[in-house]
Structures are given as C-alpha cells and as structure tokens.
C-alpha cells in the first residue's frame, strides 16, 4: 500500500558554504507542511489524516537543478511507498 499526501513549500533557505579554498558551494534547506482544508485540495490528505494533518518535512538539497524545481508557496504531492 502507498499513501499520498500533499505538502506546501513554506521555506527555501539557501546556505553558502566554503568547502574548499576559492570555491563557493551551497545547498538549500527546504521546508514543507501538510496541506489542510480546501487549500491546494486538502481533501487528498484525508487518506492519511482523518482530521487536520500536522507535521513538517525538511530536506537539505545540494543539487542546484533539484533546488530550482521547488517554488515557495507551491503544493507538491508525495507518495510514500515501501521499497524494502
């Protein structure tokens, strides 16, 4: 069985690091919270949360293309599926 849930991106925090001399590399901390009510079609979340869902998903992402794929305020659907 898999579970689908919708989360909204609430924060994109870019972090610059100095891992090697004369080289600036960075990553972004991305924060998401569950969609509820009618915002972003929160009805989908009723499959895993009978009432108002709560929680938070945070990720540190180093791939610039992956970071660029997320937008503040956009809703994303996640599918949780066991792989092992």
C-alpha positions as CSV (number, residue, x, y, z in Angstrom):
1,X,0.0,0.0,0.0
2,X,1.2,3.5,-0.6
3,X,0.0,6.8,0.9
4,X,-0.4,10.1,-1.0
5,X,0.0,13.4,0.8
6,X,0.1,17.0,-0.3
7,X,2.6,19.4,1.2
8,X,3.2,23.1,0.6
9,X,6.6,24.6,0.4
10,X,6.9,27.2,3.2
11,X,10.6,27.9,3.2
12,X,13.6,27.8,0.9
13,X,16.7,28.8,2.7
14,X,19.9,29.0,0.6
15,X,23.1,28.3,2.5
16,X,26.5,29.2,1.1
17,X,29.5,27.1,2.3
18,X,33.2,27.4,1.8
19,X,34.2,23.7,1.5
20,X,37.4,24.3,-0.5
21,X,39.7,27.3,-0.9
22,X,38.4,29.7,-3.6
23,X,35.3,27.6,-4.2
24,X,31.8,28.6,-3.0
25,X,29.4,25.7,-2.9
26,X,26.0,25.7,-1.4
27,X,22.8,23.9,-0.6
28,X,19.2,24.8,0.3
29,X,17.1,23.8,3.3
30,X,13.6,23.1,2.1
31,X,10.6,23.1,4.5
32,X,7.1,21.7,3.7
33,X,4.0,21.4,5.8
34,X,0.8,19.4,5.1
35,X,-2.0,21.0,3.1
36,X,-5.2,21.2,5.0
37,X,-8.8,22.3,4.4
38,X,-9.6,23.3,0.9
39,X,-6.2,24.9,0.3
40,X,-4.4,23.1,-2.5
41,X,-7.2,20.5,-2.5
42,X,-6.5,19.3,1.1
43,X,-9.2,16.6,0.5
44,X,-6.4,14.3,-0.8
45,X,-4.8,14.3,2.7
46,X,-7.9,12.7,4.2
47,X,-6.5,9.4,3.1
48,X,-3.8,9.6,5.8
49,X,-5.1,12.2,8.3
50,X,-8.8,11.9,9.3
51,X,-8.7,15.5,10.7
52,X,-6.4,18.4,10.1
53,X,-3.0,16.9,9.3
54,X,0.1,18.2,11.0
55,X,3.8,17.7,10.7
56,X,6.8,19.1,8.8
57,X,9.2,17.8,6.2
58,X,12.6,19.3,5.9
59,X,15.3,18.4,3.4
60,X,18.8,19.7,2.7
61,X,19.3,19.6,-1.1
62,X,22.7,20.1,-2.8
63,X,21.7,19.6,-6.4
64,X,21.0,23.0,-8.0
65,X,18.6,21.6,-10.5
66,X,16.6,19.9,-7.8
67,X,16.5,23.1,-5.7
68,X,15.3,25.1,-8.7
69,X,12.4,22.6,-9.1
70,X,10.7,23.8,-5.9
71,X,8.9,27.1,-5.5
72,X,7.8,28.8,-2.3
73,X,4.0,28.5,-1.8
74,X,3.5,25.7,-4.3
75,X,1.8,22.4,-3.3
76,X,3.6,19.1,-4.0
77,X,2.2,15.6,-3.8
78,X,4.3,13.0,-2.1
79,X,3.8,9.3,-2.5
80,X,5.1,7.2,0.4
81,X,5.8,3.6,-0.7
82,X,7.8,0.9,1.0
83,X,10.8,-0.1,-1.1
84,X,12.2,-2.9,1.1
